[in-house]
Structures are given as C-alpha cells and as structure tokens.
C-alpha cells in the first residue's frame, strides 16, 4: 500500500528494456547519439511544434531551474505560487542557476489567477534601479496539491504574462497526468494556450529519471544548452536518457501510465467517500488525493502497512493527541487495485 509518491514506484518494463537495448556497442555522447534526434522529432510531433527545441535532463529540479534561468536575468524575479515546487522543494536552485534572481509569490496556495498575477506584476518595477525587475512566470501542472489549471486559466495567465513582455513556463513534472485528466492534447495545454516552455516529465510516470525541456520558440535554445553544460546537467552517456524518453513516447506509454495513475487515485477516492471521519481537501483531479483523517485511523493504516506522508506534520504526529490530520496520497501507474482496496478496508475499520 504505497502512496508516498509516484517517485517511489518502479520504472515501466518498457523503459528498462529500452535502456538495455541502448546498452549495446558505442554511440556518440552528449546528446549527439542518433536516438536523441529521433526523440526530439517525436516530441515536436507530439506537441505539434515543428520548430521547438527539445532537451533532456535527469531531474525536475534541473528542468525547472535551467529553463527559468534561461528566461530570467539576475536582476529580475520569477513569479510563482507559494505552494510550488520551485518555492518549497528545490533548495533555492532556481535562484542559484539564475545568478540570484528572486522568486515573487502570487496568491496564497498552489494556484493563482490571472488577476492575482496582474496585480503583483503591476507592483514590480516601481522602484527603478532599486527594485527587482519583472521576469518569467511559472505554473505547475498538475499542482503540488494535485489540482489542475484549466485551459482557459492557462490562457488568461499567459495573456497577463505576455502583456508585461515576459515568458510563461510550465513545470510539468506531472504533465501527463494533467493531459489525461483534462482530455486535451499536449499542444492545447501548452503553446496553443500561450505557454512558452514546458518540462515534459517522465520520472514520476514510469521512467527511471528523465525530463524533456521543450522551448517552443528556439531563440533561447543555445543559451539553454550552455546553461545545461555549465550547470553540470549535460550527460556524457546521454543515450540512456534518450532511450527512456523514446520508450516513454512509443505507443503513448506516457499517456497510458498517466491514465492508470489517475484511475488508481479515483478508485482510492471512491473507496474513501463516506468513510466516517474522512474529508477531502478538494476532489482529486489527477493522481494525488489530500484527505483529513482521525489520528486513530492514521495509526491503524500505518500499523496495517500503509505508506504515505502527512501534509505539514511529521508522521510521529499520529501518536499525539489532537484532531484530524491532513495527509497526501499519491498514486502511480503500477499500484495494484488490491492494495488500494486493502487500504480502504483498513480505513473503514
């Protein structure tokens, strides 16, 4: 009963087989292998963006930090939600890779509106040389709380961003889950809605460790390449990244895995509906569920072998007196239905 993170699940067998197949003979390094050219072309086809620049890195933090740095000068600021991975979970990597550019928070949670963004951006650049200058905007899809930006919301945020002459970046660590949930195409959720660059995440959705950074306007492509190399994120044996992404794209494995993860989350939510003492923070929209539960129920679940994380509390808090505690349950593509049903059975007592 593993719900800690989709990072904790196994890689898909097809991905491992592709890496083994790539482990034969010799190939040029640093992305010059023929397989990378094929991966780039297939990403361009998937995103309906024939001119896009496509690059691979091994981690989401590298993807976010290098992409944002490409669009942000050291004297500028990046706009993000307070509950965003770049704000809470990347050890100031975006600031580091951009040479010290700050983050400016918009809204109060995991999402913000176009109006909230406009108000915050309008307040910037009023102090001349003494204040931070406007820089790029980043949104997370799906968010850290498992919610989604609709296509209209993305388009409205893009309009504000571009109105101030800046670029919109999408942190897509769970990009595939969002596409599956919204029933749209990758193009509709990105450049057709005004997104300038996106990370197309694979690590959380069946890969060993690979993220594609896609710049829809290749004007900044060379700068990204230089930043990737200077930041020590250009793999010499790059073919193993390419092999993962090739398998991920083949036969829409990225979408198959995302649909399975989302379906697992929906099964979990349906099972917990009506369980006495359980309340959802919001209805699950992708593959993450946030639910408050009595401490006694948490203890019962943990003793029964369930693995998950509390939200904002150490796990030891379940052994203390007090009211219900909010927990995060993340489902990956491989989670067996029998484990979900066993979890619900224990929760029901």
C-alpha angles and dihedrals in degrees: 000000000000116000102143097105143328083241088069096060127093126269116256113263090237090059093050091047090052091052091050090049089052090052093080126104124327134318135174114267138226095049096308092112115116091241091065091057089054092047091051092050093048092050089051089052092047092051094039088233111126094177097048122123113230126198135170129222131170103236140041092232090057091048094050097041098045094044094049092045089054089060100035130073118210091253093053133079134231117223118222142150118271090240097053130123092238089056103039110023113031104074092238091302093144090054092045097050092045092054095253103320108159131233119240115203122226124196125350107274144020095311135039133195130238089249092053090049093048092052093051095044091048089058091057123090094028093115097055114212091356097066139057116273124230117274139166128322123227129197128183120229111219096017130232088262093051096255129133136230109226118230090253091051091051091049092050092050090047091052092054092044094051091043087066091046095252137124129251118223125190120211098215103179085135094026093132093054089053094050090049092049096046094042092225135123124262089247093052091053094047131025095007087059093044103267112149100194137006141186110229101207124215105160096077093043108055106304129110094232125323137123126182117220110205121193108193091197106051092203090103096041097106092047090052090051091052093047091049092053095042090048091055094244100116105103117218092207089047093156090083090061090046092049091055093049092046090055091043091056096041113105089350093287088160090062096041092054092045093051090050092050092048091047090052090053091049090051091052092049093048091051093051095047110113095010106144111256096014120116128171123230085218136333110286113255103181130357103319128082125193115198137167116225136176114262091242089059091049090052091049092050095048092047088050091057103263117150120205141120132254116231111241095348135083114247089247088072091080088071093055128083118262146084132306119315127218116236135184121227117189122189124205130197095264101052109125116233089229090063092050091050092047090052091052091047092054092046090054089052 
